[in-house]
């Protein structure tokens, strides 16, 4: 028996040198909760939850007693028991981030026990490297914002990215000025995506799409509130720009709701919040049924990056054809000491791609001294 002996959450913090904001909130620090699961024989798995770290930590502590002493390879049974505990009061929201963190760690353990990378256990690798797009270009106070965003975007292009995503949602006139500056800086040979973080209503989103026609936007992410399924479907039907979203959806049921209503061209679950690797795998099947592409949302440490690299390696794309388009995976490039320091060896970008790990489990090793340095002390 591969019994679980301990489940330890760690609430980590990294102070930002320069606070930044997007359409909803300003951040002065990063707080992320990761989890370490240890078996009786000493094998360790790492996971990460997306969302307010203090609440994720509390959720993990609530779930842990349910799993101690149980066989880590009975992974699906453990997932179902955690979900049953959450069902009456937390079928959506932060408690599922705790479940997701544990699920990711159990996949890491499963791979180590079976001496296989997670991508193989998911069913096989369709690609050995993943094309990345750079996320950044948040808003900061002071200075010429269009010029700052343009300079940042150009820096990503010089690093080898062929696709970048910028924030919008500050108001239509401001958004158009910012997009125009970025497009001029990066030229027409770099894909440009925009992300409103659900800042607009349907009418405003339509107006922004119309005003950005000449700037060749590849996709418009989270234009509307997630609950506005009818608005999403109408916007998508009448837009030549791809409409994407779904990072605020949870479980296979939320994925089915959004995709069955034809809300998005690309569905974007967050692996650290929607139910973990196990549930994203289920969502991948739902995406095929609804002829919708899927690419995970990524905004965290190297644990989340690793989990999504394995999922992207196993991912099918639609429609099937001889010359298949390459799916794009997000790489947050905004300041984040937790992303840069926790792994013993960070992922390397090579001509806009990152190799999928080939060693067992998630294929990563964490620096526990750095975890201690970033630990939020009571």
ROTORMI-368069 format. One record per residue (C-alpha): residue in three letters; x, y, z. Coordinates in Angstrom, 2 decimals. Layout:
+---------+---------+---------+---------+
! residuo !    east !   north !      up !
+---------+---------+---------+---------+
!     ALA !       X !       Y !       Z !
...
+---------+---------+---------+---------+
# end
This chain:
+---------+---------+---------+---------+
! residuo !    east !   north !      up !
+---------+---------+---------+---------+
!     UNK !    0.00 !    0.00 !    0.00 !
!     UNK !    1.21 !    3.46 !   -0.90 !
!     UNK !   -0.22 !    5.14 !    2.15 !
!     UNK !   -0.39 !    8.91 !    2.56 !
!     UNK !    1.36 !    9.90 !    5.78 !
!     UNK !    1.13 !   13.71 !    5.65 !
!     UNK !   -0.43 !   16.58 !    3.70 !
!     UNK !    1.26 !   19.92 !    4.36 !
!     UNK !    0.07 !   23.22 !    2.87 !
!     UNK !    2.48 !   26.14 !    2.64 !
!     UNK !    1.25 !   29.72 !    2.29 !
!     UNK !    3.93 !   31.63 !    0.38 !
!     UNK !    4.28 !   35.36 !   -0.23 !
!     UNK !    6.36 !   37.51 !   -2.55 !
!     UNK !    6.27 !   41.30 !   -2.27 !
!     UNK !    6.11 !   43.14 !   -5.59 !
!     UNK !    8.64 !   45.90 !   -6.15 !
!     UNK !    6.08 !   47.80 !   -8.23 !
!     UNK !    2.35 !   47.16 !   -7.59 !
!     UNK !    0.29 !   46.46 !  -10.70 !
!     UNK !   -3.40 !   46.24 !  -11.50 !
!     UNK !   -5.82 !   44.95 !  -14.09 !
!     UNK !   -9.50 !   45.73 !  -14.67 !
!     UNK !  -10.58 !   44.48 !  -11.24 !
!     UNK !   -7.90 !   44.84 !   -8.55 !
!     UNK !   -4.43 !   46.10 !   -7.66 !
!     UNK !   -1.78 !   43.74 !   -6.30 !
!     UNK !    1.18 !   44.62 !   -4.11 !
!     UNK !    2.18 !   41.03 !   -3.39 !
!     UNK !    1.69 !   37.46 !   -4.54 !
!     UNK !    0.25 !   34.92 !   -2.13 !
!     UNK !    0.10 !   31.33 !   -3.31 !
!     UNK !   -0.63 !   28.11 !   -1.44 !
!     UNK !    1.24 !   24.97 !   -2.44 !
!     UNK !    0.89 !   21.52 !   -0.92 !
!     UNK !    3.34 !   18.72 !   -0.17 !
!     UNK !    1.98 !   15.18 !    0.12 !
!     UNK !    4.32 !   12.56 !    1.59 !
!     UNK !    3.84 !    8.79 !    1.52 !
!     UNK !    4.94 !    6.44 !    4.29 !
!     UNK !    7.87 !    5.33 !    2.11 !
!     UNK !    9.02 !    8.96 !    1.69 !
!     UNK !    7.82 !    9.64 !   -1.86 !
!     UNK !    6.70 !   13.27 !   -2.21 !
!     UNK !    4.22 !   14.97 !   -4.51 !
!     UNK !    3.69 !   18.70 !   -5.01 !
!     UNK !    0.53 !   20.58 !   -5.92 !
!     UNK !   -0.71 !   24.16 !   -6.14 !
!     UNK !   -4.08 !   25.87 !   -5.74 !
!     UNK !   -5.18 !   28.98 !   -7.62 !
!     UNK !   -6.77 !   31.82 !   -5.67 !
!     UNK !   -6.49 !   33.49 !   -2.26 !
!     UNK !   -3.74 !   31.50 !   -0.59 !
!     UNK !   -5.02 !   31.73 !    2.98 !
!     UNK !   -8.37 !   30.25 !    1.98 !
!     UNK !   -6.76 !   27.54 !   -0.16 !
!     UNK !   -4.61 !   26.56 !    2.82 !
!     UNK !   -7.68 !   26.31 !    5.06 !
!     UNK !   -9.39 !   24.12 !    2.48 !
!     UNK !   -6.42 !   21.76 !    2.27 !
!     UNK !   -6.35 !   21.47 !    6.06 !
!     UNK !  -10.05 !   20.60 !    5.99 !
!     UNK !   -9.58 !   17.89 !    3.34 !
!     UNK !   -6.34 !   16.35 !    4.67 !
!     UNK !   -7.83 !   14.13 !    7.44 !
!     UNK !  -10.03 !   12.47 !    4.80 !
!     UNK !   -6.93 !   11.19 !    2.97 !
!     UNK !   -4.34 !   10.37 !    5.63 !
!     UNK !   -3.54 !    6.64 !    5.73 !
!     UNK !   -5.12 !    5.92 !    2.36 !
!     UNK !   -3.58 !    4.52 !   -0.81 !
!     UNK !   -2.37 !    7.35 !   -3.07 !
!     UNK !   -2.88 !    5.19 !   -6.16 !
!     UNK !   -6.61 !    5.01 !   -5.41 !
!     UNK !   -6.58 !    8.49 !   -6.89 !
!     UNK !  -10.04 !    8.66 !   -8.41 !
!     UNK !  -11.65 !    7.37 !   -5.22 !
!     UNK !   -9.81 !   10.03 !   -3.22 !
!     UNK !  -10.99 !   12.72 !   -5.66 !
!     UNK !  -14.60 !   11.59 !   -5.35 !
!     UNK !  -14.46 !   11.60 !   -1.56 !
!     UNK !  -13.03 !   15.13 !   -1.54 !
!     UNK !  -15.74 !   16.25 !   -3.95 !
!     UNK !  -18.42 !   14.63 !   -1.80 !
!     UNK !  -17.13 !   16.60 !    1.20 !
!     UNK !  -17.33 !   19.81 !   -0.84 !
!     UNK !  -20.64 !   19.09 !   -2.55 !
!     UNK !  -23.17 !   20.66 !   -0.19 !
!     UNK !  -21.45 !   24.03 !    0.09 !
!     UNK !  -18.54 !   24.35 !   -2.32 !
!     UNK !  -19.31 !   22.92 !   -5.76 !
!     UNK !  -17.73 !   26.11 !   -7.10 !
!     UNK !  -15.11 !   28.39 !   -5.63 !
!     UNK !  -12.09 !   28.36 !   -3.44 !
!     UNK !  -12.62 !   24.97 !   -1.77 !
!     UNK !  -12.17 !   23.37 !   -5.17 !
!     UNK !   -8.78 !   25.08 !   -5.42 !
!     UNK !   -7.76 !   23.10 !   -2.35 !
!     UNK !   -9.05 !   19.91 !   -3.97 !
!     UNK !   -7.19 !   20.84 !   -7.18 !
!     UNK !   -3.89 !   21.35 !   -5.35 !
!     UNK !   -4.17 !   17.91 !   -3.74 !
!     UNK !   -5.14 !   16.32 !   -7.05 !
!     UNK !   -2.06 !   17.76 !   -8.79 !
!     UNK !    0.17 !   16.44 !   -5.99 !
!     UNK !   -1.41 !   12.99 !   -6.28 !
!     UNK !   -0.67 !   12.92 !  -10.02 !
!     UNK !    2.93 !   13.82 !   -9.19 !
!     UNK !    3.07 !   10.91 !   -6.74 !
!     UNK !    1.37 !    8.51 !   -9.14 !
!     UNK !    3.97 !    9.28 !  -11.80 !
!     UNK !    6.81 !    8.71 !   -9.35 !
!     UNK !    5.34 !    5.43 !   -8.11 !
!     UNK !    4.89 !    4.17 !  -11.67 !
!     UNK !    8.11 !    5.81 !  -12.95 !
!     UNK !    6.29 !    7.64 !  -15.74 !
!     UNK !    5.73 !   11.32 !  -16.55 !
!     UNK !    2.18 !   12.55 !  -15.98 !
!     UNK !    1.73 !   13.10 !  -19.73 !
!     UNK !    2.15 !    9.38 !  -20.39 !
!     UNK !   -0.29 !    8.48 !  -17.61 !
!     UNK !   -2.82 !   10.86 !  -19.17 !
!     UNK !   -2.75 !    8.69 !  -22.28 !
!     UNK !    0.31 !    9.75 !  -24.23 !
!     UNK !    2.30 !   12.67 !  -25.59 !
!     UNK !    1.12 !   14.27 !  -28.80 !
!     UNK !    3.85 !   16.91 !  -28.66 !
!     UNK !    7.22 !   17.11 !  -26.92 !
!     UNK !    7.36 !   20.88 !  -26.66 !
!     UNK !    4.67 !   23.48 !  -26.15 !
!     UNK !    4.37 !   26.85 !  -27.87 !
!     UNK !    4.06 !   29.56 !  -25.25 !
!     UNK !    2.52 !   32.99 !  -25.26 !
!     UNK !    3.67 !   35.72 !  -22.90 !
!     UNK !    1.17 !   37.15 !  -20.44 !
!     UNK !    2.00 !   40.49 !  -18.90 !
!     UNK !    1.37 !   44.10 !  -19.69 !
!     UNK !   -0.53 !   44.85 !  -16.53 !
!     UNK !   -1.23 !   48.45 !  -15.61 !
!     UNK !    1.00 !   50.48 !  -13.29 !
!     UNK !    0.61 !   53.97 !  -11.92 !
!     UNK !    2.41 !   56.93 !  -13.47 !
!     UNK !    4.20 !   57.47 !  -16.77 !
!     UNK !    3.12 !   56.98 !  -20.35 !
!     UNK !    1.08 !   53.77 !  -20.13 !
!     UNK !    0.85 !   53.02 !  -23.88 !
!     UNK !    4.61 !   53.41 !  -24.20 !
!     UNK !    5.30 !   51.24 !  -21.14 !
!     UNK !    3.07 !   48.48 !  -22.49 !
!     UNK !    4.65 !   48.73 !  -25.94 !
!     UNK !    8.15 !   48.44 !  -24.49 !
!     UNK !    7.17 !   45.42 !  -22.40 !
!     UNK !    5.55 !   43.70 !  -25.37 !
!     UNK !    8.62 !   44.28 !  -27.51 !
!     UNK !   10.81 !   42.76 !  -24.78 !
!     UNK !    8.78 !   39.55 !  -24.97 !
!     UNK !    9.16 !   39.43 !  -28.74 !
!     UNK !   12.93 !   39.79 !  -28.32 !
!     UNK !   12.90 !   36.85 !  -25.87 !
!     UNK !   11.47 !   34.63 !  -28.60 !
!     UNK !    7.72 !   34.77 !  -28.04 !
!     UNK !    5.64 !   34.88 !  -31.21 !
!     UNK !    2.43 !   35.61 !  -29.28 !
!     UNK !    1.70 !   38.01 !  -26.42 !
!     UNK !   -1.37 !   38.86 !  -24.35 !
!     UNK !   -2.11 !   42.27 !  -22.85 !
!     UNK !   -4.67 !   43.55 !  -20.40 !
!     UNK !   -7.62 !   45.71 !  -21.41 !
!     UNK !  -10.67 !   46.81 !  -19.44 !
!     UNK !   -9.74 !   50.36 !  -18.55 !
!     UNK !  -12.38 !   51.90 !  -20.81 !
!     UNK !  -12.69 !   51.73 !  -24.58 !
!     UNK !  -10.67 !   54.81 !  -25.49 !
!     UNK !   -7.81 !   53.83 !  -23.17 !
!     UNK !   -7.87 !   50.25 !  -24.43 !
!     UNK !   -7.70 !   51.30 !  -28.08 !
!     UNK !   -4.75 !   53.63 !  -27.41 !
!     UNK !   -2.88 !   50.91 !  -25.53 !
!     UNK !   -3.53 !   48.23 !  -28.16 !
!     UNK !   -2.47 !   50.57 !  -30.96 !
!     UNK !    0.85 !   51.27 !  -29.22 !
!     UNK !    1.55 !   47.59 !  -28.60 !
!     UNK !    0.68 !   46.53 !  -32.14 !
!     UNK !    2.94 !   49.21 !  -33.58 !
!     UNK !    5.80 !   48.04 !  -31.35 !
!     UNK !    5.59 !   44.31 !  -32.11 !
!     UNK !    4.57 !   44.51 !  -35.78 !
!     UNK !    2.11 !   42.28 !  -37.59 !
!     UNK !    4.16 !   39.07 !  -37.36 !
!     UNK !    3.43 !   38.58 !  -33.63 !
!     UNK !    0.04 !   37.35 !  -32.46 !
!     UNK !   -1.67 !   39.76 !  -30.07 !
!     UNK !   -4.38 !   38.71 !  -27.61 !
!     UNK !   -6.35 !   40.90 !  -25.20 !
!     UNK !   -7.81 !   40.03 !  -21.78 !
!     UNK !  -10.52 !   42.16 !  -20.14 !
!     UNK !  -10.93 !   40.02 !  -16.99 !
!     UNK !  -14.73 !   40.27 !  -17.40 !
!     UNK !  -14.75 !   44.08 !  -17.34 !
!     UNK !  -17.37 !   44.74 !  -20.02 !
!     UNK !  -20.99 !   44.14 !  -20.89 !
!     UNK !  -22.07 !   42.81 !  -24.27 !
!     UNK !  -22.53 !   46.20 !  -25.91 !
!     UNK !  -19.13 !   47.48 !  -24.77 !
!     UNK !  -17.39 !   44.29 !  -25.86 !
!     UNK !  -18.95 !   44.56 !  -29.32 !
!     UNK !  -17.83 !   48.17 !  -29.57 !
!     UNK !  -14.28 !   47.30 !  -28.56 !
!     UNK !  -14.08 !   44.49 !  -31.12 !
!     UNK !  -15.26 !   46.85 !  -33.82 !
!     UNK !  -12.76 !   49.55 !  -32.87 !
!     UNK !   -9.88 !   47.06 !  -32.81 !
!     UNK !  -10.58 !   45.61 !  -36.26 !
!     UNK !   -7.41 !   47.07 !  -37.81 !
!     UNK !   -5.12 !   45.70 !  -35.08 !
!     UNK !   -5.51 !   41.99 !  -35.93 !
!     UNK !   -6.41 !   40.71 !  -32.48 !
!     UNK !   -6.08 !   36.91 !  -32.30 !
!     UNK !   -8.39 !   36.40 !  -29.33 !
!     UNK !  -10.46 !   38.36 !  -26.83 !
!     UNK !  -10.30 !   36.73 !  -23.39 !
!     UNK !  -12.96 !   37.07 !  -20.73 !
!     UNK !  -14.78 !   39.99 !  -22.33 !
!     UNK !  -17.89 !   39.44 !  -20.15 !
!     UNK !  -18.86 !   38.14 !  -16.74 !
!     UNK !  -18.62 !   34.37 !  -16.74 !
!     UNK !  -22.33 !   33.95 !  -15.91 !
!     UNK !  -23.45 !   35.79 !  -19.04 !
!     UNK !  -23.63 !   32.66 !  -21.19 !
!     UNK !  -26.13 !   34.17 !  -23.62 !
!     UNK !  -23.97 !   37.27 !  -24.02 !
!     UNK !  -20.89 !   35.15 !  -24.69 !
!     UNK !  -22.73 !   33.08 !  -27.29 !
!     UNK !  -24.05 !   36.16 !  -29.07 !
!     UNK !  -20.64 !   37.88 !  -29.01 !
!     UNK !  -18.95 !   34.77 !  -30.38 !
!     UNK !  -21.48 !   34.33 !  -33.19 !
!     UNK !  -20.87 !   37.85 !  -34.43 !
!     UNK !  -17.10 !   38.16 !  -33.94 !
!     UNK !  -14.26 !   37.31 !  -36.29 !
!     UNK !  -11.96 !   37.51 !  -33.26 !
!     UNK !  -11.79 !   34.28 !  -31.25 !
!     UNK !  -13.71 !   34.55 !  -27.99 !
!     UNK !  -12.11 !   32.66 !  -25.12 !
!     UNK !  -12.76 !   32.21 !  -21.41 !
!     UNK !  -13.58 !   29.76 !  -18.66 !
!     UNK !  -10.95 !   30.30 !  -15.97 !
!     UNK !  -13.81 !   31.10 !  -13.57 !
!     UNK !  -15.62 !   27.85 !  -14.33 !
!     UNK !  -15.43 !   24.78 !  -12.12 !
!     UNK !  -15.65 !   21.06 !  -12.71 !
!     UNK !  -16.88 !   19.19 !  -15.76 !
!     UNK !  -20.36 !   20.59 !  -15.16 !
!     UNK !  -19.25 !   24.20 !  -15.58 !
!     UNK !  -17.26 !   23.25 !  -18.67 !
!     UNK !  -20.32 !   21.55 !  -20.17 !
!     UNK !  -22.47 !   24.60 !  -19.41 !
!     UNK !  -20.14 !   26.99 !  -21.19 !
!     UNK !  -19.27 !   24.80 !  -24.15 !
!     UNK !  -22.75 !   23.39 !  -24.81 !
!     UNK !  -24.02 !   26.95 !  -25.13 !
!     UNK !  -21.26 !   27.66 !  -27.70 !
!     UNK !  -19.92 !   30.51 !  -25.58 !
!     UNK !  -16.24 !   30.29 !  -26.50 !
!     UNK !  -13.90 !   29.22 !  -29.27 !
!     UNK !  -11.27 !   28.19 !  -26.72 !
!     UNK !  -12.13 !   27.05 !  -23.19 !
!     UNK !   -9.58 !   28.00 !  -20.51 !
!     UNK !   -9.94 !   26.12 !  -17.22 !
!     UNK !   -7.44 !   26.81 !  -14.45 !
!     UNK !   -5.95 !   23.48 !  -13.41 !
!     UNK !   -5.31 !   24.77 !   -9.89 !
!     UNK !   -8.96 !   25.72 !   -9.35 !
!     UNK !  -11.34 !   23.73 !  -11.58 !
!     UNK !  -10.72 !   20.29 !  -10.07 !
!     UNK !   -7.09 !   19.59 !  -10.85 !
!     UNK !   -5.44 !   17.57 !  -13.60 !
!     UNK !   -8.12 !   14.88 !  -13.24 !
!     UNK !  -10.94 !   17.28 !  -14.04 !
!     UNK !   -9.13 !   19.07 !  -16.87 !
!     UNK !   -8.72 !   15.65 !  -18.49 !
!     UNK !  -12.50 !   15.23 !  -18.25 !
!     UNK !  -12.97 !   18.70 !  -19.73 !
!     UNK !  -10.76 !   17.77 !  -22.66 !
!     UNK !  -13.26 !   15.05 !  -23.57 !
!     UNK !  -16.16 !   17.50 !  -23.23 !
!     UNK !  -14.31 !   19.95 !  -25.48 !
!     UNK !  -14.05 !   17.31 !  -28.21 !
!     UNK !  -17.76 !   16.55 !  -27.95 !
!     UNK !  -18.54 !   20.24 !  -28.45 !
!     UNK !  -15.88 !   20.81 !  -31.12 !
!     UNK !  -14.20 !   23.42 !  -28.92 !
!     UNK !  -10.50 !   23.87 !  -28.31 !
!     UNK !   -9.07 !   23.99 !  -24.81 !
!     UNK !   -5.96 !   25.51 !  -23.30 !
!     UNK !   -5.40 !   25.82 !  -19.54 !
!     UNK !   -5.08 !   29.15 !  -17.78 !
!     UNK !   -1.71 !   29.48 !  -16.00 !
!     UNK !   -0.86 !   32.04 !  -13.31 !
!     UNK !    1.28 !   30.64 !  -10.55 !
!     UNK !    4.48 !   28.79 !   -9.72 !
!     UNK !    6.46 !   26.20 !  -11.62 !
!     UNK !    4.13 !   23.54 !  -10.21 !
!     UNK !    1.20 !   24.94 !  -12.18 !
!     UNK !    3.38 !   25.38 !  -15.26 !
!     UNK !    4.50 !   21.74 !  -15.07 !
!     UNK !    0.95 !   20.43 !  -14.63 !
!     UNK !   -0.23 !   22.35 !  -17.67 !
!     UNK !    2.72 !   21.32 !  -19.83 !
!     UNK !    1.75 !   17.68 !  -19.28 !
!     UNK !   -1.89 !   18.40 !  -20.08 !
!     UNK !   -0.95 !   20.35 !  -23.21 !
!     UNK !    1.27 !   17.48 !  -24.35 !
!     UNK !   -1.74 !   15.13 !  -24.22 !
!     UNK !   -4.22 !   17.63 !  -25.68 !
!     UNK !   -6.26 !   17.01 !  -28.83 !
!     UNK !   -7.12 !   19.97 !  -31.03 !
!     UNK !  -10.11 !   20.40 !  -33.32 !
!     UNK !  -10.75 !   20.13 !  -36.17 !
!     UNK !   -8.44 !   17.28 !  -37.17 !
!     UNK !   -6.43 !   17.89 !  -40.30 !
!     UNK !   -3.01 !   17.17 !  -41.72 !
!     UNK !   -1.55 !   20.56 !  -40.81 !
!     UNK !   -2.78 !   21.05 !  -37.27 !
!     UNK !   -2.51 !   24.45 !  -35.57 !
!     UNK !   -0.30 !   24.44 !  -32.51 !
!     UNK !   -2.14 !   25.06 !  -29.25 !
!     UNK !   -0.84 !   27.99 !  -27.22 !
!     UNK !   -0.04 !   27.79 !  -23.51 !
!     UNK !    0.15 !   30.79 !  -21.22 !
!     UNK !    3.39 !   31.81 !  -19.53 !
!     UNK !    2.94 !   34.62 !  -17.05 !
!     UNK !    5.95 !   36.91 !  -17.37 !
!     UNK !    4.96 !   39.54 !  -14.80 !
!     UNK !    7.13 !   39.85 !  -11.67 !
!     UNK !    6.82 !   36.74 !   -9.51 !
!     UNK !    9.59 !   35.54 !   -7.21 !
!     UNK !    7.60 !   32.41 !   -6.39 !
!     UNK !    7.56 !   31.40 !  -10.04 !
!     UNK !   11.25 !   32.16 !  -10.46 !
!     UNK !   12.70 !   30.73 !   -7.24 !
!     UNK !   10.81 !   27.65 !   -6.07 !
!     UNK !   12.04 !   25.16 !   -8.66 !
!     UNK !   15.57 !   23.81 !   -8.42 !
!     UNK !   15.71 !   24.09 !  -12.21 !
!     UNK !   13.39 !   26.52 !  -13.96 !
!     UNK !   11.79 !   25.87 !  -17.30 !
!     UNK !   13.74 !   27.33 !  -20.21 !
!     UNK !   12.16 !   29.11 !  -23.15 !
!     UNK !   13.71 !   28.08 !  -26.47 !
!     UNK !   12.50 !   29.94 !  -29.57 !
!     UNK !    9.12 !   30.44 !  -27.96 !
!     UNK !    8.71 !   26.82 !  -26.78 !
!     UNK !    9.15 !   24.95 !  -23.50 !
!     UNK !    9.97 !   21.23 !  -23.45 !
!     UNK !    7.51 !   18.93 !  -21.70 !
!     UNK !    9.23 !   17.24 !  -18.71 !
!     UNK !   10.21 !   13.64 !  -19.31 !
!     UNK !   11.09 !   12.47 !  -15.80 !
!     UNK !    8.61 !   10.78 !  -13.47 !
!     UNK !    5.59 !   12.62 !  -12.13 !
!     UNK !    5.45 !   16.32 !  -12.85 !
!     UNK !    9.19 !   16.18 !  -13.56 !
!     UNK !   10.12 !   19.01 !  -11.22 !
!     UNK !   12.11 !   19.39 !   -8.01 !
!     UNK !   11.36 !   22.07 !   -5.46 !
!     UNK !   13.88 !   24.04 !   -3.41 !
!     UNK !   12.56 !   23.70 !    0.13 !
!     UNK !   14.95 !   26.37 !    1.41 !
!     UNK !   13.24 !   28.86 !   -0.90 !
!     UNK !    9.86 !   27.65 !    0.33 !
!     UNK !   10.97 !   28.43 !    3.87 !
!     UNK !   12.20 !   31.89 !    2.83 !
!     UNK !    8.85 !   32.78 !    1.24 !
!     UNK !    6.71 !   31.19 !    3.95 !
!     UNK !    4.20 !   33.62 !    5.41 !
!     UNK !    4.97 !   33.65 !    9.11 !
!     UNK !    2.10 !   34.04 !   11.61 !
+---------+---------+---------+---------+
# end
